[in-house]
Amino acid sequence: MDAIKQRMNSLRLEADTAASKVEDLQSKVKSLEQENLQKEQEITSLSHKNSMLEQEVEKLEGLHKTAKDAADESAQHGTQNETLQRRLQLLEEEAEENDKNLRETNEKLRQTDVKAGHYERKVQALEASRDQWETKYEDMSKKYAEVKKELDDFVAEIGTMSTAETCSFGKASGRKAGAVHTREALTQSPRML
């Protein structure tokens, strides 16, 4: 009996030890389950963070691509801007040259206007002189016509005179020849009067 009691005591001790071990193990299992639950929560949280980071990476890659495209476009715009600046500079130089040519042309036009005014005054003076000469010519033509008429009348009067009358005045042939010569001189140069 003692052996049974010892055995019982030892079994009790083993049972107590086993019970304490079970409790220890249960507490360990609980703590491990809690750790496992925490780890799963961390995994879930990290998975969520990972998916958020992947989305952020995709977003940043999109922004990077957009920025790269913008940089390429900016480089193209820079090249176009340089081209446009060169073209603008050429156009400004051409405008300056055209302005210089315009000033020179205006100066030449002004000089031509001055010369034209000068020649116009000369033309007016020459026209006035011509008008004076025409008036003188008309006056001389009238005088010539009057003198010619007088001469013709005189010659006609001389021709109608009788031979006796002409002899009484002196040598008729000499006077008649002088009158004829005077008439020829007047008919040949009417402007000399």
TORSENU-981259 format. One record per atom (N, C-alpha, C): residue number from 1; atom name; z, x, y. Coordinates in nm, 4 decimals, m for minus. Layout:
% TORSENU-981259
NUM, CA, Z, X, Y
...
% end
This chain:
% TORSENU-981259
1, N, 0.0000, 0.0780, m0.1133
1, CA, 0.0000, 0.0000, 0.0000
1, C, 0.0000, 0.0843, 0.1224
2, N, 0.0693, 0.1800, 0.1066
2, CA, 0.0687, 0.2710, 0.2190
2, C, m0.0709, 0.3232, 0.2401
3, N, m0.1340, 0.3389, 0.1389
3, CA, m0.2690, 0.3901, 0.1516
3, C, m0.3558, 0.2851, 0.2170
4, N, m0.3288, 0.1636, 0.1862
4, CA, m0.4102, 0.0562, 0.2452
4, C, m0.3733, 0.0479, 0.3932
5, N, m0.2461, 0.0615, 0.4191
5, CA, m0.2025, 0.0514, 0.5573
5, C, m0.2633, 0.1683, 0.6362
6, N, m0.2616, 0.2813, 0.5741
6, CA, m0.3203, 0.3952, 0.6429
6, C, m0.4707, 0.3725, 0.6634
7, N, m0.5185, 0.3210, 0.5587
7, CA, m0.6623, 0.2943, 0.5641
7, C, m0.6881, 0.1929, 0.6697
8, N, m0.6059, 0.0952, 0.6843
8, CA, m0.6229, m0.0115, 0.7796
8, C, m0.6048, 0.0468, 0.9187
9, N, m0.5010, 0.1303, 0.9247
9, CA, m0.4763, 0.1929, 1.0539
9, C, m0.5967, 0.2815, 1.0922
10, N, m0.6439, 0.3508, 0.9967
10, CA, m0.7578, 0.4368, 1.0271
10, C, m0.8788, 0.3504, 1.0598
11, N, m0.8916, 0.2371, 0.9867
11, CA, m1.0041, 0.1474, 1.0151
11, C, m0.9856, 0.0856, 1.1539
12, N, m0.8582, 0.0569, 1.1830
12, CA, m0.8333, 0.0009, 1.3152
12, C, m0.8664, 0.1053, 1.4212
13, N, m0.8241, 0.2226, 1.3932
13, CA, m0.8538, 0.3291, 1.4883
13, C, m1.0052, 0.3465, 1.5014
14, N, m1.0700, 0.3435, 1.3903
14, CA, m1.2165, 0.3565, 1.3930
14, C, m1.2773, 0.2378, 1.4652
15, N, m1.2177, 0.1176, 1.4388
15, CA, m1.2684, m0.0019, 1.5036
15, C, m1.2422, 0.0088, 1.6515
16, N, m1.1211, 0.0549, 1.6875
16, CA, m1.0911, 0.0699, 1.8304
16, C, m1.1849, 0.1743, 1.8928
17, N, m1.2046, 0.2805, 1.8237
17, CA, m1.2923, 0.3852, 1.8731
17, C, m1.4342, 0.3310, 1.8831
18, N, m1.4717, 0.2579, 1.7759
18, CA, m1.6065, 0.2017, 1.7756
18, C, m1.6184, 0.0997, 1.8863
19, N, m1.5125, 0.0191, 1.9075
19, CA, m1.5162, m0.0819, 2.0120
19, C, m1.5255, m0.0129, 2.1475
20, N, m1.4462, 0.0952, 2.1621
20, CA, m1.4527, 0.1656, 2.2897
20, C, m1.5898, 0.2304, 2.3058
21, N, m1.6442, 0.2803, 2.1945
21, CA, m1.7786, 0.3382, 2.2000
21, C, m1.8792, 0.2306, 2.2340
22, N, m1.8630, 0.1136, 2.1765
22, CA, m1.9556, 0.0023, 2.2021
22, C, m1.9453, m0.0344, 2.3492
23, N, m1.8215, m0.0401, 2.3978
23, CA, m1.8044, m0.0742, 2.5383
23, C, m1.8693, 0.0330, 2.6252
24, N, m1.8448, 0.1584, 2.5877
24, CA, m1.9065, 0.2669, 2.6627
24, C, m2.0595, 0.2544, 2.6575
25, N, m2.1062, 0.2297, 2.5347
25, CA, m2.2517, 0.2192, 2.5179
25, C, m2.3060, 0.0967, 2.5927
26, N, m2.2305, m0.0145, 2.5893
26, CA, m2.2754, m0.1338, 2.6602
26, C, m2.2786, m0.1065, 2.8115
27, N, m2.1726, m0.0372, 2.8569
27, CA, m2.1715, m0.0061, 2.9988
27, C, m2.2877, 0.0896, 3.0315
28, N, m2.3141, 0.1846, 2.9397
28, CA, m2.4277, 0.2749, 2.9593
28, C, m2.5577, 0.1972, 2.9576
29, N, m2.5689, 0.1006, 2.8636
29, CA, m2.6908, 0.0194, 2.8534
29, C, m2.7093, m0.0589, 2.9834
30, N, m2.5955, m0.1157, 3.0330
30, CA, m2.6045, m0.1925, 3.1567
30, C, m2.6473, m0.1017, 3.2716
31, N, m2.5841, 0.0150, 3.2756
31, CA, m2.6207, 0.1061, 3.3839
31, C, m2.7656, 0.1508, 3.3692
32, N, m2.8072, 0.1754, 3.2443
32, CA, m2.9466, 0.2144, 3.2210
32, C, m3.0417, 0.0979, 3.2563
33, N, m2.9989, m0.0236, 3.2205
33, CA, m3.0818, m0.1400, 3.2556
33, C, m3.0910, m0.1531, 3.4075
34, N, m2.9773, m0.1287, 3.4747
34, CA, m2.9787, m0.1351, 3.6198
34, C, m3.0687, m0.0249, 3.6757
35, N, m3.0550, 0.0939, 3.6190
35, CA, m3.1426, 0.2030, 3.6617
35, C, m3.2881, 0.1672, 3.6377
36, N, m3.3103, 0.1111, 3.5174
36, CA, m3.4461, 0.0708, 3.4814
36, C, m3.4970, m0.0324, 3.5810
37, N, m3.4120, m0.1297, 3.6160
37, CA, m3.4498, m0.2331, 3.7112
37, C, m3.4770, m0.1698, 3.8487
38, N, m3.3922, m0.0768, 3.8893
38, CA, m3.4129, m0.0075, 4.0157
38, C, m3.5440, 0.0719, 4.0129
39, N, m3.5651, 0.1393, 3.8974
39, CA, m3.6870, 0.2181, 3.8835
39, C, m3.8099, 0.1268, 3.8895
40, N, m3.7997, 0.0106, 3.8216
40, CA, m3.9117, m0.0842, 3.8250
40, C, m3.9342, m0.1332, 3.9681
41, N, m3.8221, m0.1602, 4.0381
41, CA, m3.8355, m0.2029, 4.1773
41, C, m3.8970, m0.0907, 4.2615
42, N, m3.8525, 0.0298, 4.2365
42, CA, m3.9104, 0.1437, 4.3080
42, C, m4.0583, 0.1576, 4.2763
43, N, m4.0896, 0.1420, 4.1436
43, CA, m4.2310, 0.1502, 4.1016
43, C, m4.3117, 0.0421, 4.1721
44, N, m4.2564, m0.0803, 4.1746
44, CA, m4.3257, m0.1906, 4.2414
44, C, m4.3425, m0.1589, 4.3898
45, N, m4.2314, m0.1108, 4.4490
45, CA, m4.2375, m0.0758, 4.5909
45, C, m4.3383, 0.0360, 4.6159
46, N, m4.3331, 0.1390, 4.5288
46, CA, m4.4271, 0.2506, 4.5436
46, C, m4.5714, 0.2053, 4.5185
47, N, m4.5882, 0.1157, 4.4202
47, CA, m4.7228, 0.0615, 4.3943
47, C, m4.7733, m0.0127, 4.5179
48, N, m4.6820, m0.0928, 4.5768
48, CA, m4.7200, m0.1659, 4.6972
48, C, m4.7533, m0.0673, 4.8103
49, N, m4.6646, 0.0362, 4.8253
49, CA, m4.6914, 0.1372, 4.9265
49, C, m4.8218, 0.2098, 4.8974
50, N, m4.8458, 0.2370, 4.7697
50, CA, m4.9690, 0.3056, 4.7293
50, C, m5.0918, 0.2217, 4.7657
51, N, m5.0852, 0.0907, 4.7346
51, CA, m5.1984, 0.0037, 4.7675
51, C, m5.2157, m0.0044, 4.9197
52, N, m5.1031, m0.0094, 4.9938
52, CA, m5.1111, m0.0114, 5.1401
52, C, m5.1734, 0.1190, 5.1917
53, N, m5.1289, 0.2318, 5.1299
53, CA, m5.1841, 0.3608, 5.1708
53, C, m5.3321, 0.3711, 5.1364
54, N, m5.3717, 0.3166, 5.0219
54, CA, m5.5137, 0.3167, 4.9855
54, C, m5.5945, 0.2357, 5.0865
55, N, m5.5393, 0.1203, 5.1257
55, CA, m5.6062, 0.0392, 5.2273
55, C, m5.6148, 0.1167, 5.3591
56, N, m5.5034, 0.1834, 5.3918
56, CA, m5.5016, 0.2641, 5.5147
56, C, m5.6038, 0.3765, 5.5081
57, N, m5.6130, 0.4392, 5.3868
57, CA, m5.7117, 0.5460, 5.3676
57, C, m5.8520, 0.4907, 5.3862
58, N, m5.8808, 0.3737, 5.3251
58, CA, m6.0121, 0.3117, 5.3407
58, C, m6.0402, 0.2813, 5.4882
59, N, m5.9360, 0.2284, 5.5551
59, CA, m5.9494, 0.1972, 5.6965
59, C, m5.9772, 0.3250, 5.7766
60, N, m5.9004, 0.4300, 5.7473
60, CA, m5.9192, 0.5569, 5.8172
60, C, m6.0549, 0.6190, 5.7861
61, N, m6.0995, 0.6038, 5.6579
61, CA, m6.2329, 0.6540, 5.6230
61, C, m6.3403, 0.5793, 5.7018
62, N, m6.3214, 0.4460, 5.7147
62, CA, m6.4143, 0.3656, 5.7950
62, C, m6.4132, 0.4103, 5.9401
63, N, m6.2910, 0.4329, 5.9938
63, CA, m6.2806, 0.4807, 6.1316
63, C, m6.3417, 0.6199, 6.1466
64, N, m6.3180, 0.7029, 6.0439
64, CA, m6.3753, 0.8380, 6.0461
64, C, m6.5269, 0.8316, 6.0474
65, N, m6.5795, 0.7423, 5.9611
65, CA, m6.7255, 0.7265, 5.9562
65, C, m6.7777, 0.6743, 6.0905
66, N, m6.7068, 0.5745, 6.1458
66, CA, m6.7469, 0.5198, 6.2767
66, C, m6.7405, 0.6282, 6.3839
67, N, m6.6307, 0.7077, 6.3800
67, CA, m6.6157, 0.8146, 6.4784
67, C, m6.7261, 0.9194, 6.4612
68, N, m6.7572, 0.9493, 6.3342
68, CA, m6.8630, 1.0468, 6.3076
68, C, m6.9977, 0.9944, 6.3570
69, N, m7.0248, 0.8654, 6.3287
69, CA, m7.1486, 0.8041, 6.3785
69, C, m7.1514, 0.8062, 6.5314
70, N, m7.0349, 0.7731, 6.5909
70, CA, m7.0269, 0.7736, 6.7371
70, C, m7.0491, 0.9146, 6.7908
71, N, m6.9931, 1.0146, 6.7188
71, CA, m7.0126, 1.1535, 6.7617
71, C, m7.1603, 1.1917, 6.7521
72, N, m7.2259, 1.1515, 6.6406
72, CA, m7.3689, 1.1788, 6.6262
72, C, m7.4482, 1.1096, 6.7366
73, N, m7.4104, 0.9822, 6.7594
73, CA, m7.4785, 0.9060, 6.8642
73, C, m7.4519, 0.9682, 7.0007
74, N, m7.3288, 1.0134, 7.0191
74, CA, m7.2936, 1.0794, 7.1447
74, C, m7.3746, 1.2076, 7.1625
75, N, m7.3926, 1.2806, 7.0511
75, CA, m7.4742, 1.4027, 7.0581
75, C, m7.6176, 1.3665, 7.0960
76, N, m7.6682, 1.2568, 7.0353
76, CA, m7.8033, 1.2118, 7.0697
76, C, m7.8088, 1.1702, 7.2170
77, N, m7.7029, 1.0957, 7.2593
77, CA, m7.6978, 1.0549, 7.4002
77, C, m7.6871, 1.1774, 7.4899
78, N, m7.6122, 1.2774, 7.4423
78, CA, m7.6020, 1.4014, 7.5200
78, C, m7.7384, 1.4661, 7.5353
79, N, m7.8134, 1.4703, 7.4248
79, CA, m7.9485, 1.5281, 7.4295
79, C, m8.0373, 1.4442, 7.5216
80, N, m8.0271, 1.3116, 7.5051
80, CA, m8.1062, 1.2241, 7.5917
80, C, m8.0633, 1.2405, 7.7370
81, N, m7.9325, 1.2551, 7.7573
81, CA, m7.8810, 1.2730, 7.8932
81, C, m7.9351, 1.4020, 7.9545
82, N, m7.9358, 1.5098, 7.8750
82, CA, m7.9918, 1.6357, 7.9240
82, C, m8.1401, 1.6200, 7.9576
83, N, m8.2128, 1.5505, 7.8676
83, CA, m8.3553, 1.5268, 7.8914
83, C, m8.3743, 1.4463, 8.0198
84, N, m8.2927, 1.3414, 8.0346
84, CA, m8.3042, 1.2576, 8.1537
84, C, m8.2660, 1.3354, 8.2792
85, N, m8.1662, 1.4244, 8.2676
85, CA, m8.1284, 1.5049, 8.3835
85, C, m8.2412, 1.6006, 8.4222
86, N, m8.3047, 1.6610, 8.3200
86, CA, m8.4185, 1.7490, 8.3497
86, C, m8.5312, 1.6697, 8.4149
87, N, m8.5573, 1.5503, 8.3595
87, CA, m8.6630, 1.4659, 8.4155
87, C, m8.6283, 1.4253, 8.5593
88, N, m8.5004, 1.3921, 8.5818
88, CA, m8.4556, 1.3548, 8.7157
88, C, m8.4721, 1.4717, 8.8119
89, N, m8.4371, 1.5919, 8.7654
89, CA, m8.4530, 1.7100, 8.8499
89, C, m8.5998, 1.7318, 8.8840
90, N, m8.6880, 1.7159, 8.7839
90, CA, m8.8321, 1.7304, 8.8096
90, C, m8.8804, 1.6255, 8.9096
91, N, m8.8311, 1.5010, 8.8911
91, CA, m8.8721, 1.3947, 8.9829
91, C, m8.8203, 1.4218, 9.1240
92, N, m8.6977, 1.4763, 9.1346
92, CA, m8.6449, 1.5095, 9.2667
92, C, m8.7283, 1.6203, 9.3310
93, N, m8.7661, 1.7215, 9.2520
93, CA, m8.8507, 1.8283, 9.3057
93, C, m8.9853, 1.7733, 9.3485
94, N, m9.0398, 1.6833, 9.2658
94, CA, m9.1690, 1.6219, 9.2998
94, C, m9.1560, 1.5373, 9.4263
95, N, m9.0422, 1.4656, 9.4388
95, CA, m9.0204, 1.3840, 9.5588
95, C, m9.0092, 1.4725, 9.6823
96, N, m8.9393, 1.5879, 9.6694
96, CA, m8.9291, 1.6802, 9.7820
96, C, m9.0677, 1.7327, 9.8207
97, N, m9.1482, 1.7670, 9.7188
97, CA, m9.2842, 1.8168, 9.7452
97, C, m9.3676, 1.7088, 9.8136
98, N, m9.3561, 1.5840, 9.7629
98, CA, m9.4303, 1.4734, 9.8238
98, C, m9.3836, 1.4487, 9.9664
99, N, m9.2520, 1.4614, 9.9883
99, CA, m9.1981, 1.4435, 10.1233
99, C, m9.2526, 1.5506, 10.2172
100, N, m9.2566, 1.6752, 10.1662
100, CA, m9.3120, 1.7856, 10.2463
100, C, m9.4587, 1.7583, 10.2790
101, N, m9.5358, 1.7158, 10.1759
101, CA, m9.6776, 1.6835, 10.1981
101, C, m9.6925, 1.5690, 10.2977
102, N, m9.6029, 1.4704, 10.2884
102, CA, m9.6081, 1.3567, 10.3806
102, C, m9.5820, 1.4022, 10.5232
103, N, m9.4815, 1.4901, 10.5405
103, CA, m9.4540, 1.5415, 10.6742
103, C, m9.5738, 1.6185, 10.7286
104, N, m9.6345, 1.7040, 10.6424
104, CA, m9.7514, 1.7800, 10.6859
104, C, m9.8663, 1.6862, 10.7223
105, N, m9.8872, 1.5839, 10.6395
105, CA, m9.9941, 1.4873, 10.6650
105, C, m9.9675, 1.4116, 10.7945
106, N, m9.8399, 1.3735, 10.8162
106, CA, m9.8060, 1.3028, 10.9402
106, C, m9.8303, 1.3921, 11.0614
107, N, m9.7959, 1.5215, 11.0478
107, CA, m9.8195, 1.6156, 11.1576
107, C, m9.9690, 1.6285, 11.1850
108, N, m10.0486, 1.6410, 11.0768
108, CA, m10.1939, 1.6501, 11.0933
108, C, m10.2491, 1.5222, 11.1549
109, N, m10.1950, 1.4073, 11.1124
109, CA, m10.2391, 1.2787, 11.1673
109, C, m10.2048, 1.2703, 11.3158
110, N, m10.0848, 1.3175, 11.3517
110, CA, m10.0460, 1.3172, 11.4923
110, C, m10.1410, 1.4054, 11.5742
111, N, m10.1713, 1.5249, 11.5205
111, CA, m10.2629, 1.6146, 11.5900
111, C, m10.4018, 1.5512, 11.6021
112, N, m10.4443, 1.4849, 11.4935
112, CA, m10.5745, 1.4173, 11.4952
112, C, m10.5742, 1.3051, 11.5977
113, N, m10.4604, 1.2306, 11.6073
113, CA, m10.4513, 1.1242, 11.7081
113, C, m10.4606, 1.1821, 11.8488
114, N, m10.3924, 1.2976, 11.8691
114, CA, m10.3996, 1.3621, 12.0009
114, C, m10.5434, 1.4027, 12.0312
115, N, m10.6096, 1.4659, 11.9320
115, CA, m10.7496, 1.5066, 11.9516
115, C, m10.8384, 1.3851, 11.9750
116, N, m10.8125, 1.2775, 11.8967
116, CA, m10.8938, 1.1563, 11.9124
116, C, m10.8759, 1.0992, 12.0528
117, N, m10.7509, 1.0997, 12.1038
117, CA, m10.7272, 1.0521, 12.2400
117, C, m10.8007, 1.1381, 12.3408
118, N, m10.7971, 1.2695, 12.3185
118, CA, m10.8668, 1.3629, 12.4075
118, C, m11.0170, 1.3351, 12.4070
119, N, m11.0737, 1.3222, 12.2859
119, CA, m11.2182, 1.2960, 12.2763
119, C, m11.2531, 1.1579, 12.3305
120, N, m11.1611, 1.0637, 12.3132
120, CA, m11.1863, 0.9303, 12.3647
120, C, m11.1944, 0.9339, 12.5179
121, N, m11.1047, 1.0103, 12.5799
121, CA, m11.1103, 1.0258, 12.7259
121, C, m11.2401, 1.0947, 12.7676
122, N, m11.2806, 1.1970, 12.6881
122, CA, m11.4070, 1.2651, 12.7187
122, C, m11.5239, 1.1676, 12.7098
123, N, m11.5198, 1.0842, 12.6017
123, CA, m11.6281, 0.9859, 12.5829
123, C, m11.6301, 0.8885, 12.6999
124, N, m11.5107, 0.8429, 12.7427
124, CA, m11.5060, 0.7507, 12.8561
124, C, m11.5602, 0.8171, 12.9829
125, N, m11.5210, 0.9442, 13.0007
125, CA, m11.5710, 1.0159, 13.1178
125, C, m11.7225, 1.0310, 13.1093
126, N, m11.7737, 1.0663, 12.9899
126, CA, m11.9187, 1.0811, 12.9733
126, C, m11.9902, 0.9478, 12.9916
127, N, m11.9296, 0.8392, 12.9417
127, CA, m11.9913, 0.7079, 12.9607
127, C, m11.9951, 0.6712, 13.1090
128, N, m11.8835, 0.7025, 13.1782
128, CA, m11.8820, 0.6745, 13.3229
128, C, m11.9899, 0.7575, 13.3933
129, N, m12.0004, 0.8852, 13.3539
129, CA, m12.1035, 0.9719, 13.4122
129, C, m12.2422, 0.9174, 13.3803
130, N, m12.2609, 0.8736, 13.2560
130, CA, m12.3907, 0.8165, 13.2175
130, C, m12.4217, 0.6925, 13.2989
131, N, m12.3183, 0.6066, 13.3181
131, CA, m12.3396, 0.4852, 13.3980
131, C, m12.3807, 0.5221, 13.5402
132, N, m12.3142, 0.6275, 13.5956
132, CA, m12.3516, 0.6725, 13.7307
132, C, m12.4959, 0.7211, 13.7331
133, N, m12.5344, 0.8002, 13.6302
133, CA, m12.6726, 0.8513, 13.6256
133, C, m12.7720, 0.7371, 13.6064
134, N, m12.7323, 0.6374, 13.5247
134, CA, m12.8230, 0.5230, 13.5063
134, C, m12.8403, 0.4482, 13.6370
135, N, m12.7279, 0.4320, 13.7087
135, CA, m12.7365, 0.3639, 13.8384
135, C, m12.8247, 0.4431, 13.9336
136, N, m12.8048, 0.5771, 13.9380
136, CA, m12.8893, 0.6624, 14.0228
136, C, m13.0351, 0.6519, 13.9816
137, N, m13.0578, 0.6499, 13.8457
137, CA, m13.1951, 0.6405, 13.7971
137, C, m13.2584, 0.5083, 13.8402
138, N, m13.1803, 0.3984, 13.8270
138, CA, m13.2338, 0.2686, 13.8671
138, C, m13.2653, 0.2677, 14.0172
139, N, m13.1714, 0.3256, 14.0963
139, CA, m13.1959, 0.3318, 14.2414
139, C, m13.3212, 0.4141, 14.2705
140, N, m13.3329, 0.5277, 14.2025
140, CA, m13.4497, 0.6143, 14.2232
140, C, m13.5785, 0.5450, 14.1758
141, N, m13.5648, 0.4717, 14.0642
141, CA, m13.6841, 0.3988, 14.0159
141, C, m13.7282, 0.2957, 14.1181
142, N, m13.6300, 0.2278, 14.1795
142, CA, m13.6637, 0.1283, 14.2828
142, C, m13.7280, 0.1974, 14.4028
143, N, m13.6668, 0.3107, 14.4446
143, CA, m13.7230, 0.3851, 14.5577
143, C, m13.8635, 0.4340, 14.5253
144, N, m13.8781, 0.4829, 14.3994
144, CA, m14.0102, 0.5294, 14.3570
144, C, m14.1106, 0.4166, 14.3627
145, N, m14.0674, 0.2978, 14.3106
145, CA, m14.1589, 0.1838, 14.3114
145, C, m14.1951, 0.1455, 14.4545
146, N, m14.0960, 0.1501, 14.5455
146, CA, m14.1219, 0.1152, 14.6850
146, C, m14.2172, 0.2167, 14.7479
147, N, m14.1879, 0.3469, 14.7251
147, CA, m14.2725, 0.4515, 14.7828
147, C, m14.4133, 0.4429, 14.7243
148, N, m14.4218, 0.4163, 14.5938
148, CA, m14.5527, 0.4058, 14.5295
148, C, m14.6299, 0.2884, 14.5883
149, N, m14.5591, 0.1792, 14.6115
149, CA, m14.6254, 0.0618, 14.6702
149, C, m14.6742, 0.0939, 14.8093
150, N, m14.5836, 0.1624, 14.8848
150, CA, m14.6253, 0.2015, 15.0197
150, C, m14.7460, 0.2932, 15.0137
151, N, m14.7446, 0.3877, 14.9184
151, CA, m14.8554, 0.4813, 14.9046
151, C, m14.9828, 0.4077, 14.8655
152, N, m14.9668, 0.3165, 14.7658
152, CA, m15.0846, 0.2392, 14.7240
152, C, m15.1407, 0.1582, 14.8414
153, N, m15.0470, 0.0991, 14.9168
153, CA, m15.0911, 0.0212, 15.0332
153, C, m15.1610, 0.1125, 15.1344
154, N, m15.0995, 0.2313, 15.1521
154, CA, m15.1575, 0.3281, 15.2450
154, C, m15.2952, 0.3731, 15.1986
155, N, m15.3076, 0.4045, 15.0699
155, CA, m15.4361, 0.4476, 15.0150
155, C, m15.5378, 0.3346, 15.0277
156, N, m15.4936, 0.2136, 14.9997
156, CA, m15.5853, 0.0996, 15.0118
156, C, m15.6284, 0.0816, 15.1562
157, N, m15.5338, 0.1004, 15.2486
157, CA, m15.5646, 0.0872, 15.3891
157, C, m15.6618, 0.1958, 15.4340
158, N, m15.6418, 0.3151, 15.3809
158, CA, m15.7300, 0.4250, 15.4140
158, C, m15.8702, 0.3978, 15.3579
159, N, m15.8736, 0.3441, 15.2367
159, CA, m16.0037, 0.3166, 15.1755
159, C, m16.0807, 0.2097, 15.2502
160, N, m16.0159, 0.1193, 15.3153
160, CA, m16.0827, 0.0112, 15.3871
160, C, m16.1249, 0.0512, 15.5279
161, N, m16.0746, 0.1565, 15.5720
161, CA, m16.1117, 0.2027, 15.7052
161, C, m16.2587, 0.2458, 15.7060
162, N, m16.3122, 0.2282, 15.8139
162, CA, m16.4528, 0.2674, 15.8247
162, C, m16.4654, 0.4174, 15.8423
163, N, m16.5783, 0.4645, 15.8136
163, CA, m16.6038, 0.6060, 15.8229
163, C, m16.5945, 0.6513, 15.9674
164, N, m16.6306, 0.5659, 16.0576
164, CA, m16.6260, 0.6031, 16.1980
164, C, m16.4832, 0.6163, 16.2452
165, N, m16.4016, 0.5318, 16.1982
165, CA, m16.2621, 0.5364, 16.2395
165, C, m16.1960, 0.6615, 16.1849
166, N, m16.2313, 0.6984, 16.0654
166, CA, m16.1705, 0.8160, 16.0092
166, C, m16.2160, 0.9421, 16.0786
167, N, m16.3396, 0.9445, 16.1291
167, CA, m16.3887, 1.0632, 16.1981
167, C, m16.3183, 1.0778, 16.3306
168, N, m16.2856, 0.9689, 16.3938
168, CA, m16.2202, 0.9763, 16.5225
168, C, m16.0789, 1.0315, 16.5099
169, N, m16.0211, 1.0211, 16.3987
169, CA, m15.8856, 1.0750, 16.3794
169, C, m15.8862, 1.2200, 16.3388
170, N, m15.9957, 1.2742, 16.3192
170, CA, m16.0018, 1.4133, 16.2778
170, C, m16.0775, 1.4242, 16.1499
171, N, m16.0583, 1.5240, 16.0805
171, CA, m16.1312, 1.5458, 15.9587
171, C, m16.0783, 1.4498, 15.8542
172, N, m16.1569, 1.3509, 15.8192
172, CA, m16.1144, 1.2459, 15.7273
172, C, m16.0986, 1.2981, 15.5854
173, N, m16.1891, 1.3829, 15.5476
173, CA, m16.1806, 1.4293, 15.4094
173, C, m16.0553, 1.5101, 15.3856
174, N, m16.0113, 1.5843, 15.4845
174, CA, m15.8892, 1.6649, 15.4689
174, C, m15.7668, 1.5770, 15.4561
175, N, m15.7613, 1.4731, 15.5404
175, CA, m15.6461, 1.3840, 15.5330
175, C, m15.6440, 1.3046, 15.4049
176, N, m15.7654, 1.2589, 15.3654
176, CA, m15.7740, 1.1790, 15.2425
176, C, m15.7325, 1.2623, 15.1240
177, N, m15.7751, 1.3861, 15.1187
177, CA, m15.7363, 1.4750, 15.0085
177, C, m15.5868, 1.4977, 15.0103
178, N, m15.5266, 1.5138, 15.1307
178, CA, m15.3808, 1.5337, 15.1405
178, C, m15.3062, 1.4121, 15.0901
179, N, m15.3549, 1.2912, 15.1219
179, CA, m15.2895, 1.1682, 15.0763
179, C, m15.2991, 1.1552, 14.9263
180, N, m15.4130, 1.1917, 14.8696
180, CA, m15.4306, 1.1827, 14.7247
180, C, m15.3361, 1.2786, 14.6562
181, N, m15.3278, 1.4020, 14.7099
181, CA, m15.2365, 1.4999, 14.6502
181, C, m15.0929, 1.4520, 14.6565
182, N, m15.0537, 1.3889, 14.7673
182, CA, m14.9174, 1.3370, 14.7818
182, C, m14.8927, 1.2263, 14.6811
183, N, m14.9927, 1.1398, 14.6623
183, CA, m14.9779, 1.0310, 14.5658
183, C, m14.9628, 1.0844, 14.4251
184, N, m15.0421, 1.1846, 14.3867
184, CA, m15.0322, 1.2435, 14.2528
184, C, m14.8959, 1.3079, 14.2328
185, N, m14.8445, 1.3733, 14.3336
185, CA, m14.7136, 1.4393, 14.3228
185, C, m14.6045, 1.3352, 14.3027
186, N, m14.6137, 1.2227, 14.3708
186, CA, m14.5118, 1.1190, 14.3570
186, C, m14.5202, 1.0504, 14.2211
187, N, m14.6380, 1.0300, 14.1688
187, CA, m14.6503, 0.9619, 14.0390
187, C, m14.6065, 1.0517, 13.9254
188, N, m14.6217, 1.1817, 13.9417
188, CA, m14.5865, 1.2709, 13.8293
188, C, m14.4373, 1.2952, 13.8186
189, N, m14.3627, 1.3021, 13.9284
189, CA, m14.2188, 1.3338, 13.9199
189, C, m14.1397, 1.2371, 14.0051
190, N, m14.1125, 1.1178, 13.9504
190, CA, m14.0385, 1.0186, 14.0284
190, C, m13.8911, 1.0583, 14.0421
191, N, m13.8390, 1.1387, 13.9560
191, CA, m13.6978, 1.1740, 13.9598
191, C, m13.6707, 1.2814, 14.0634
192, N, m13.7698, 1.3484, 14.1089
192, CA, m13.7510, 1.4553, 14.2047
192, C, m13.7206, 1.4023, 14.3423
193, N, m13.7387, 1.2721, 14.3633
193, CA, m13.7078, 1.2127, 14.4939
193, C, m13.5648, 1.2097, 14.5114
% end
